[in-house]
Amino acid sequence: MIKDEIINLIRDKRAHIGIIGLGYVGLPLAVEFAHNGFSTTGFEVDEAKAKAINEGRSYIGDVSSSAIAEMVGAGRLSASTDFSPLAKCDAIIICVPTPLRKTKEPDITYILAAAEEIKKNLRRGQLIILESTTYPGTTDEVLLPMFEETGLKLDEDFLLAFSPERVDPGNPQFQTHNIPKVVGGCTDDSTEAAAYLYSQIVSHVHSVTSARVAEAAKLLENTFRAVNIGMANEMARLCYALGIDTWEVIRAAATKPFGFMPFYPGPGIGGHCIPLDPHYLSWKARQHGFDSRFIGLAEEVNSRMPEHVVTLVSDGLNDDRKALNGARVLLLGVAYKKDVNDVRESPALSIIDRLRAKGAEVSYHDPFVREVSFDDAHTEGSGAPLQSVELTDDRLKNSDCVIIVTDHSGIDYARVTSQCKLIVDTRNALNGELRRKASARIIRL
Ligand SMILES: NC(=O)c1ccc[n+]([C@@H]2O[C@H](COP(=O)([O-])OP(=O)(O)OC[C@H]3O[C@@H](n4cnc5c(N)ncnc54)[C@H](O)[C@@H]3O)[C@@H](O)[C@H]2O)c1
């Protein structure tokens, strides 16, 4: 049986692993397989990334260059822009982007491009796993027919499964090896082989009965976050209107030991997952005549937060008899979350765009992001690129308002609160003591 053949190869570490797409998801995964004794090839369309890997250099914060160099040196990890060696791989995992079109519909063209390369090189004995986040049905409605067009048959010749990725960039506590993995195959044999493969590199594998369940589970996880963050954001705006401290309210509610899980407001949601993934679910639901209202509402609330932040800045300046037009506004942090360099869908970009539209002179400081350009498909807004400025006392003193958009750990917040006049803190980055000692006026979300 094909399943037993593949499992035997995995057991003996003779299985050659191919990872398509070496980004935030694919690179840590490739390093993990290599680290656990598997000969691993990464397939990338970006030549610079492939070159960096082969030279032992990392471009992802959570993966060290030394880990890559060690695996490359041991001959267990390499990267290729030529896809023909896919034919040599026994297990192939697809980790390519799944963005949205401008119409907010799923764009699975990267998955299709990767699947085309697999199809050209498909042979008997391969296990193929899709990890890219996508709508339920992609694996068995889209990929399976493509692969069967070769004349090869599922279960008889190859196996096919979906296993969502849950990596949380910048989270030192949970990384690939200790995040439980959900696996669902198009057939039982596919589930079993894929689960066995992941059991080599992660501590817990949870098998489900189909690829669709695994696809839907991933979308539930991220929709759950989007909806709950939306609730927290709505609460923040409600509390602002009522003059109540949102953060104190959440802290108090969170003392309940059951039935409550704290979520926190912020300047808006960002990154490659939370703002996008729920749309994959609502799009698929619409195909079946189902209108998922929670998803639409969460998006509406979350996407209004940058506008709310600009209102807070404008209100703060107004109290100083100043206008946004001509005000010098400094953003602290532009990455979508703390301690990462990712600006994809970051609310900071929308805030910058809105401030510029009102005539503010905008600059930013972010130790992780040297430059932001506004012409990237992943970013919102338009206008000239900005470079991170140095966080000098002069700059803090001369800013009319400082907005803490991302609460990076390395920032000296005591210095910030002692040097500037007005701070809008969207992350509750300034604790009670800092707020008490601050000479700056502080407006919190
Ligand atoms: N970043 C996260 O935290 C995260 C977490 C969970 C799930 N995901 C999902 O994982 C998938 C990948 O996300 P990511 O953040 O790693 O994206 P990424 O943009 O960091 O990496 C994707 C890589 O794929 C490469 N690529 C694109 N098309 C290719 C092709 N046809 N062949 C080979 N390589 C190709 C790109 O050059 C890039 O290096 C997405 O579906 C995403 O939603 C991401």
The ligand as a MOL file (V3000), in Angstrom:
LIG
                    3D

  0  0  0     0  0            999 V3000
M  V30 BEGIN CTAB
M  V30 COUNTS 44 48 0 0 0
M  V30 BEGIN ATOM
M  V30 1 N 2.7010 34.2970 8.5700 0
M  V30 2 C 1.9470 33.6910 9.4540 0
M  V30 3 O 2.0150 33.9820 10.6380 0
M  V30 4 C 1.0120 32.5730 9.0540 0
M  V30 5 C 0.4480 31.7930 10.0560 0
M  V30 6 C -0.4050 30.7750 9.7160 0
M  V30 7 C -0.7160 30.5550 8.3790 0
M  V30 8 N -0.1680 31.3330 7.4100 0 CHG=1
M  V30 9 C -0.5240 31.0180 6.0230 0
M  V30 10 O 0.5810 30.3610 5.4280 0
M  V30 11 C 0.6920 30.7120 4.0510 0
M  V30 12 C 2.0580 31.3190 3.7680 0
M  V30 13 O 2.1900 32.5080 4.5130 0
M  V30 14 P 3.5900 33.1890 4.7940 0
M  V30 15 O 3.3540 34.1990 5.8680 0
M  V30 16 O 4.6660 32.1700 4.9950 0 CHG=-1
M  V30 17 O 3.8340 33.9440 3.4210 0
M  V30 18 P 5.1890 34.5930 2.9070 0
M  V30 19 O 4.8220 35.6270 1.9290 0
M  V30 20 O 6.0600 34.9560 4.0780 0
M  V30 21 O 5.9210 33.3890 2.1920 0
M  V30 22 C 5.4570 32.7860 1.0500 0
M  V30 23 C 6.6570 32.4600 0.1640 0
M  V30 24 O 6.1750 31.7520 -0.9650 0
M  V30 25 C 6.9280 32.1760 -2.0820 0
M  V30 26 N 6.1710 31.8220 -3.2630 0
M  V30 27 C 5.1150 32.4530 -3.8300 0
M  V30 28 N 4.6660 31.7570 -4.8820 0
M  V30 29 C 5.4430 30.6610 -5.0070 0
M  V30 30 C 5.4650 29.5600 -5.8920 0
M  V30 31 N 4.5700 29.4330 -6.8620 0
M  V30 32 N 6.4310 28.6430 -5.7100 0
M  V30 33 C 7.3290 28.7570 -4.7160 0
M  V30 34 N 7.3420 29.7670 -3.8390 0
M  V30 35 C 6.4110 30.7070 -3.9630 0
M  V30 36 C 7.1400 33.6530 -1.8520 0
M  V30 37 O 8.2350 34.1420 -2.6030 0
M  V30 38 C 7.3870 33.6960 -0.3540 0
M  V30 39 O 8.7420 33.5580 -0.0420 0
M  V30 40 C -0.4750 31.6570 3.7810 0
M  V30 41 O -1.5620 30.9210 3.3190 0
M  V30 42 C -0.7740 32.2230 5.1540 0
M  V30 43 O -2.1220 32.6480 5.2410 0
M  V30 44 C 0.7000 32.3270 7.7170 0
M  V30 END ATOM
M  V30 BEGIN BOND
M  V30 1 1 1 2
M  V30 2 2 2 3
M  V30 3 1 2 4
M  V30 4 1 4 5
M  V30 5 2 4 44
M  V30 6 2 5 6
M  V30 7 1 6 7
M  V30 8 2 7 8
M  V30 9 1 8 9
M  V30 10 1 8 44
M  V30 11 1 9 10
M  V30 12 1 9 42
M  V30 13 1 10 11
M  V30 14 1 11 12
M  V30 15 1 11 40
M  V30 16 1 12 13
M  V30 17 1 13 14
M  V30 18 2 14 15
M  V30 19 1 14 16
M  V30 20 1 14 17
M  V30 21 1 17 18
M  V30 22 2 18 19
M  V30 23 1 18 20
M  V30 24 1 18 21
M  V30 25 1 21 22
M  V30 26 1 22 23
M  V30 27 1 23 24
M  V30 28 1 23 38
M  V30 29 1 24 25
M  V30 30 1 25 26
M  V30 31 1 25 36
M  V30 32 1 26 27
M  V30 33 1 26 35
M  V30 34 2 27 28
M  V30 35 1 28 29
M  V30 36 1 29 30
M  V30 37 2 29 35
M  V30 38 1 30 31
M  V30 39 2 30 32
M  V30 40 1 32 33
M  V30 41 2 33 34
M  V30 42 1 34 35
M  V30 43 1 36 37
M  V30 44 1 36 38
M  V30 45 1 38 39
M  V30 46 1 40 41
M  V30 47 1 40 42
M  V30 48 1 42 43
M  V30 END BOND
M  V30 END CTAB
M  END
